[in-house]
Amino acid sequence: MSAARHDGPGTGGDAPTPAPHTDDQPAVPGTGEWRRLSPRTLLVHCGWLGAPLGSLALTALATGGRITAGAWITLAAIAAAFAVVTAAGLVRWARTDFRVTAESLDVRSGLLTRRLRSVPLHRIRTVDLTASPLHRLLGVTVLRAGTAGSGEGSGELSLEALPVVEGERLRGELLARAATGAVAEDPVLARINWRWLRYAPLTFWVVGGVFVAGGSAYRALHEMGIEPWKLGFVRRAFEEFGNGMLWLTLPAALLAVIALGSVGALVLYVENWWSYRLEWADAGTLRVHRGLLTTRSVTIERARLRGVVLREPLLLRAGGGATVRAVAGGLGNKEENRKRSGLLPPAPRREAVRVAGGTLRTPFPDPEVTGRQIDGDHHLVRHPRAALRRRRTRGLLFAVLPVSALLAGLGAAFTPVLLHAAWIYAVLATPAVLWLARDAYRNLGHRIVGEHLVVRAGTFSRDTLVLRREAVAAWTFTTSPFTRRAGLVTLTAAVAAGEEGYRVPDLAQGAAAGFAATAAPGILDEFLTRPVGHGDRTPST
């Protein structure tokens, strides 16, 4: 990204330009005329008032309408902050404008120090239109234009807030260079099917989400001066729980948590994937549209699409489901990438394989379809048996032994009941850990298939990565004293997209260098030697 900064008061020497247009006077696309954000941006900036005012309202409701002196002070502070933020927002809106020329997207901002950011159009890889409920109420949207790269240092311009129509038009302008013609086949890869709702509860958040929501509620009440443990109905509930028979109350509590988590998972599924549609906008642009209250429309240039990940969390895999994520540049840092890279919600695995293949524009090399076989003649390469022993050992040392020892120690110090809990836990946990270790080992595999590198690993989340070989920028070889003793090494492919690094765990030490050199030729050449008299055979270290 190229950028220029002009310091000094006023325009800092900028050439005179026509007055920026308003919503009532839209600029003509492609003319290079300076445009201004919607005046409704000021109302969007006031959205922060909802939290403190809601907190005051709940406090008044909980105290029977009695407003303390501290609450009045808080209200006065909110009023003062509102005045300051409104004034700052007005200045920021008045001094921010943008334009699209034949070569770049330019954004000017600043009051005393004027800043001009300029991004060449040929470097823009993704355009994301996002609208929260407040944005939708006001009829505006936030446009984020991502450039090459996906790390913290990658360029991204954000315009908040644009009228929806102008946002759509501007997205078309920015992606015009990516358009390479119409799509020959059906451009729509997938639409929402509400029968997929049955997969919503098959996630970790069915249980974990309840505790996260409970912790957030507790913190919010605590900040309002309300101690949840002192509320009458909360105390009565805990007293009844403690007086009941644990062999009845504990399963009942677990069922209640699962029921609440399932309802929450269904609500989140509907909110995130309402009106979901995955389509090729043209032969070079992939677009994902979804969202009920907060809408999101992510556009990815095909040239920056490096691969896909077929993700199968343990519960979802047990139910025959999977999700699909894109490996693409220009989607922001890791947090933003997780929000933008989703191509398919939890859905039947067959549908996920079909969507992954449609995204790659080539049949998805799925080991499950042909029993660990790809393209008829190739198998995913199994990893050494030492990888299985390593997973068994780690599971027993980190999951079974510490908890059993802790329970046994507490039992010896306080009550014999915990001694029984220790051996019961060990008896139940050991076969579970050994089964998970076996499953994790069976899921290990890798292969080179044409222009793609295929890697599969994981048990709690089994991920099948199909990555374009040309996307690998570097290799990292990782070992420890234990893995060196076992003859194993972990490869990490550095990619300027997605998670930025993708692991191939626990390869045989003697085969790792040759595999890396074959998958991405040229990167390791200076570090490799070839046996004398073996011509062009696979290199070795």
N, C-alpha and C positions, 0 to 999 in steps of 0.2 A: 504494500500500500504506500503510495506517495502522499505526503502531507506537507503543507506549508503553513507557517504561523506568522501573522503580522502583529507586532506589538505596537502599542501606542493608543492614544485616545481616538475616539471616532472610528472611522473606517480604516485607519492605519494605512492610507494610501491606496485603498481599493478604487478601481475605476468606477465612475458613476454608472449605475445600472437603473433600469426602469423600476418603478415602484412595485414591490411585491404584490401579487394578486391576493384576493381574499376568496372565501367560499363562494361569494356571489359573482366573482370574476375569475373563473379558472383559467390557468395558463394553457397555452396550446402545447401539447406534448412535442418534445424534441426540439423546441426553439431555443433552449438554453436560458429562458427567462427565469429570474429568481422567483421562487414561490415561498409562501409563508404557511406555517402550521395553522391548524384550525383554532379559532379563538376558544373553542370548547376545551382546549388544553388546560386552561385555567381551572375549569371545573374538575377535570381529572386530578389535578394536583391537590385539590381539596378533599380527595377521597380518604386521606389519612385521618380526617376528623371522625370517621365512623367508629373507630376503636375506642378513643377516650370518651366520646359522648355516650357510646353504648355502655362503657364501664360505669360512668356516673349514673346512668339510668338504672342499671342493675343494682348498684349500691343503694340508690334511693328506694328501689323496690324491696330489697332485702331488709332494709332498716325501717320499713313502714313510712317512707316519705321524709325521714329526718335527714337533712343535709348538714353534715358537720362543717366546721370552719375549714378543715383541710380540704374538703370537697369544693368549697367556694374558692379557695386559693387555686386549686387545680383548674377550676372553670375559668378563672381570670387568666391563668397562664395559657390555657388553650386559646382564649380570645386574643391575647397578645401574639401568640405564635401564629394564629390564623392571619392576623394583619401582616406580620412579617413575611410569611410564606406567600400570601397573595400578592404582596408588592414585588417580591423576588420573582414569582412566576410571571407577573405581568411584564417585568423588565426582560426576563428570559424569552418570553414569547415574542416581544417586540423586536428583539435583537437576534433572532434565529430565523434563518431562511435557507433554502436549498434550491438547486437546479440540476437538471440533467442535460449535459451537452452531448455532442457526438462522440466524445471520448471518455467522459468521467461523470461521476456523481459528486457534487460539491455541496458542502454544508458550512455555512458561516454562523458563528455564535460569539457571544461575549459582549460586555458593555465597555469597559475601559480598555481591556486587552482583547482585541478581535482575533479570532482563530478561524482559519480556513482549512477544512479537511477535504481532501480530494482522493477519490478511489477510482482507478481506471475501470471502465465497464467490463473489460475482458477478464478482470480478476474477480468479479462478483460471481460466486458459485451457488449461493442459496438465498432465497428471499422468504422471510417468515412474516405472515400477517397474524397478529394475536390481538384478541379483544376480550377483556374481562367483562363481567356483568355491568360495571360502571361505564366502560367504553361502549358497550352495545347500547346501553340506555341513552348515551349521548350521541350515538351514531358515528363513532370514530373508531380507529384501529391503530395499532402500533406496528410499524414496519421496521424489520431488522434485515439488513443486507450483509451477509457474511462473505468474506473473501477467502482466498486459498489458505489452507491450514486450518487447524482446529484447536490449537492450544491457547494458552492465556495471552500469548503475544499476537495472535492472529487478528486481523483487522475486522471490525464490525461497526457499521453505522446504524444508529437507531433514530427513527423519526417518530415522535409522540407529540400530538396525536394528529392523524390525517383523517379527513372524511373517508368513509368506506369506499366510495366510488373512485376518489382520487388515489387511494391506496392500491386498489386493483389496477388502475391505469398505470401507476408508477411501477408496480411489479412487472407489468408487461413491457414497459420501457427498459427496465434494467435487465430483463432476461431475453431481450430481443435477439441478442447475439448468440444465445444458446439454441435458438430455434433452428432446426435443420430440416424442417418439412413435416408433413403429416405422418401419423402412425398408420401403418398398413393394416394391422389387425385391430381388434377391439381395444380401444385405449384404456378402458376401465378394467383394472386388475381385480378389484374386490370392493364390495359394498357391505354395509352392516347387515348382519343376520341375527335377529334377536333370539334365535334358538341358541346362539353362542353364550347367552347369559348363564347357562349352566356351568360354564367354566370360570365364572367370576369368583366363586368362593374357594377355588382350588389354588390359593396363594397364601403366602406367609401372613399377609395382612389380615386374614380372617381372625387370627389370634393376636398377632403383634399390633395390628391397627387399633384394637380395643384399648390396649394399655397405652399406646401413644396418645389416643384421644382423651383417655382418662387423665394422663399426666398433663396434657395441655389445659384441660378444664380446671384441674387443681391449681396450676400456676396462675391461670387467669383469675380464679376466685381469690387466691392468696394475694395477688396484686391489688385487688379491690378491697382488701381488708377483711375478707370472709374466710374463716377457718372451716374447711369442709368437715373436719372430724367433730366439730362442735354442733353441727346441724342435727336436729332431733332425729330425723328419719335415717340419717347415716349411722348414728350411734345405735339406734334400735336394730338396724340391719346387721351390724357387726355383733351385737349382743346375741341376737337370734342365731347367727351363724356359729358363734362360739359355743352356744349351749346345745346345738344340734349334734347329731351323730356324724362324725367326719366321713364315714363310708357312704353316707347319703348326701351330705352337704357339698363335699368336694366334687363329685360327679355332677351334681346339680349346678354348681358354680361354673364348671367347665362347659356344660351344655349351654348355659346362659351366655358365656363369653363367645362360644362358637356361633350361637344364634345372632347375637348383636354384630359380630364380625361379618357374618354372611350378609346381613342386611346392609351393612356399610360397604361391603365389597360390591354388591349389586348397584348401590347408589353411585359409587365412584365409577363403575363400569359405564353406566348410562351417561354420567356427566362427561367422562373423558372421550367416549366413542360415539356419541350421538351424531347422526348424519355423517358417519364415517364413509369416506370414499378414497380409494387409492387408484390413481389413473396416470397415464402418460398424457400430459397436456399437449405435447408434440413429441417428435422422435427423439428429442434431446433433453426433455424436461419431465421429471417425475414429481407428482404433486400429491400430498396427503391433506385431506380436509376432515376435521373432526371437532367435537365439542358441543356442549349444550349451553351452559352458562358462560364459560370462557371458551370462545372459539379459537381454533388454531388452523392455519393453512400454511404448510411448509412446502417449499418448492426446492428440489434438488436437481442440479445440472448433472446429466448422465456422465459427463466426462469426469466428474468428481466422485462418482459412485464407485467405491473400491471393492465392495463385496456386501455380503449379508451374513447375519447370524441367526440361525434357527435355535431359539432358546426354549428349553423344556424344564422348568422347575419341577421338583420331585412330585408334589401333589398334582400338578397339571399334567405331568407325564403319566402318572397313574390313571388319570381320567382320559387319556388319549388326546391331550391338547398340546398346543405349542404357540409361541409368538414369534414374530419376525422383526428384526431390527436392521437398519441400514448401516453400513460402514462407509461413511462419506465425509469429505472435507467441507469446511466452512460451516459446521453446525455449532460452533462455539466451544467453550471449555467442557469438561466432563459432565458437569451438572446440566448445562444447556443441551449437551449432546443426548443425555438420557431423555430429556423432554421432547426433543425434536426427531430423534432417530426411529421412533416406533412406526413400523409400517403396517402391522396387523395386531389387533387385540387378541387376547386368549381365544383360540378358535380350534376346531378339529385339526389334528396334525396333518391330515391329507390336504386340507385347505392351506395350511401354512407352507407346506412343500410346494404347492402350486404357485402361491404368491411369491415365494422366494425365487422360483424358476422364472416367473414372469418379470421380476425385477432384474434378474441377471441377464435376461434375454437368452437363456440357455437352460437345458434341463438341470434341475438341482441334483447334485450327486448325493443322493440320500442313502446312507448305509443300511437303513432299516428296511428299505423296499426290497433289496436283493440279498439280505442277510450278510451285511458287511461287504457287499460287492458293489463296485462302481464301474459303469461302462462295460459291463459284461466280463471283462478279463482282469480287472484290477481289484484288489482288496485293500481295505484300510490296513496299514502296517501295524501289527500288534507291538506293544512295548514290552521290554524285558520283564520276566517274572519278579525281578528285584523291585519293580514299581509296586507290585501287589504286596510284597512283604513290607515295604516302606509304609504303605497306607494302613496295613494292619497294626504295625508297631505304633505309628503315630496315634491311631484311634484309641488303642489300649492305654498308651501313656498319657494322653491329654484329655480323654473323655471318661474312661472307666476308672483308672487308678486314683486320680486326685479326689473325685467325688466320694469314692468308696473309703479312701483314707480319712477324709474329713468327717464323714458320718461315723466311722469307727472311732475316731478320736473324741468326737463329741459324746458318743455313746459311752465310752469308757469314763469320761469326766462327769457326765450328768445323768443319763438314763439308759438302761439296757435296751429300750425300744429302738434307739438309733443304731445299736449294734445289729439288730435284725434288719433295719432299713438298709444298712451297709451291704450285707450279703445278698439281700433281695435285689438291690440295685445292681450289684456286680453280676448276678446271675442273669438278670434281664438285659443289661446293657451290653454285655460281652457279645452275645450272638448278634445283636442289632448292629454293633460296630463292625463285626466281621462281615456281615452281609453288606453294609454300606461300603466297606473297603473293597469287597469283591465287585460290587456294582461300579464303583469308581474306576477300577482297573479294566473291567470289560468295556467301559465307555472310552477308554484311551485309544486313539488311533489317528493316523495322519496319512496323507497321500498327495501326490501331484497329479492333477487331472487337467490335461490341456494347459490352458492359460491360468488355471486357478490352483491355489493351495488349499487343501481341505484338512481341517484339524477338528477333532472332537475330543472333549474332556468334560469332567465334572459329574457329580452325583446329585447334590442338592439342587444344582441347576446344570443340566447337561446341555452344553452349547456346541453346535456344529457350525464352525466358521468356514465360509467359502470366500477366499480372498484372492484378488487378482495378483499374480506373482510380481508384476511390474510395480505394484504399490509398495513393496517392501523396500525401505530405504536403508535399513541397517539390521544387523543381528547382534543380540547379546547372549553370551553363554554364561550361565549361572550354575555354580556348584557350591557345595558345602562339604565339610569333612565327612559327613555321613553319606552324601550322595556320591562323593568320589570313591569312598570305600565300596559302595554298591555298584559302581561303574555306570552311574547315571548323570545326565546333564539336562538342564532345562534351557530351551531356546526361546527367546523373545524377539518377535518381529516388530521392528519399529515402523509405524505407518503414520503418515501425516493425515490421519482421518480417524473417526470413531474414538475408541479408547486410547489410541496412540501407541499401544503396545499389546500384542497378542501372543500368549504363551503356548509353547508346545512342550508340556511337562514330561520329565523323566524319559528322555530318549536314551538309547544305548550310547555310551560315551564314544565308541569307535565309529558310530554311524552318523553322529550329529553334524559334524563338519561337512561330510559329503552331501547330506540331505540339504543343508542350508545353501551350499554352493550350487546345487542343482536347481533348487527352488528359485533362487535369485542370483543368476550368474553375474560375476564381476565384482561382487562385494567383498568376497573373501580371497580373491585370487592371490593377493600379495602375502597372505598368511598361510597358504597351502603349498605342499610339495607333492610331486607325483613320483611314484615308484619308478625306478630306472627300468626301461624296457617294456613298459606297459602302455605306451602310446597315449591315447586320449581317454583312458579309463577314469572312473570317478576319483577325484582328488582325495587325499587323506592328509591328516595333520602329521 
